[in-house]
Amino acid sequence: MYQLYIANKNYSSWSLRPWILLSQLGIPFEEHIVPFNTGSNWEKFRSFSPSGKVPCLADDQIIVWDSLAITEYLAESYPAVWPDSREARAWARCASAEMHSGFSVLRNRCPMSVGVRIRPHQLPEQLLTELTRLSELWEQGLNQFGGPFLAGKKFTAVDAFFAPVAFRIQSYDLPVSPAAKAYAERLLNLQSMMEWEEEALKEVWREEGHEQEALAIGVLLNDLRAE
């Protein structure tokens, strides 16, 4: 059985991607949560991940690190990871890669923190530009492939790659188009996403760096996490 190493569910957007993909597709795996420490996590994470980062997937003696590499590795055994049609697969891979390497302002200015609700002071122009591109990209997929997911009727890897963004939209009430907002809500209402959120809210770990990054964007309205 696959062994998936992840960090705190409240914070770790990269961990969410393979976790939600495995969960939604019903692929058996065991999770191992290794919480973030304040400062460097290099030595701790290096005990299971060559890069010293999460997520990391172990399949017997095969170790796969990086969320995109994990996705492609899983696709070799589970074709449902990507859409059925060649056109949809091409689009889904492009969109996933764009999320994997892009949207840096969104990631840095609005770090994932599942349990908080924050009202931003103001949104910089670079962030608004990325949110416009996000809405455009999501609407393109929904319109081109008919929904309700980005590449068609079924949840696939491209939806997993954008799952952390749904939590960011919820936490910071980020302005996206109505269609994009509806898609984010659709993701948040998936059973696996609700399970992730429920478990994130139960976590009592707090890492000061992640906490300060989230608070830097605005005013804390509510913290739903366990004390």
Protein Blocks (a to p, Z undefined) as FASTA:
>chain_A
ZZdddddfklmmmlmmmmmmmmmnopacddddddddehjfklmmmmmpmnlpacdddehj
accehjklmmmmmmmmmmmlpcfblklmmmmmmmmmmmmmgoklmmmmmccdfkbccddf
bdcfklmmmmmmmmmmmmmmmmmnopabfnbjbdcfklmmmmmmmmmmmmnopacdfklm
mmmmmmmmpmklmmmmmmmmmpmbdcfklmmmmmmnmccfbdcbdZZ
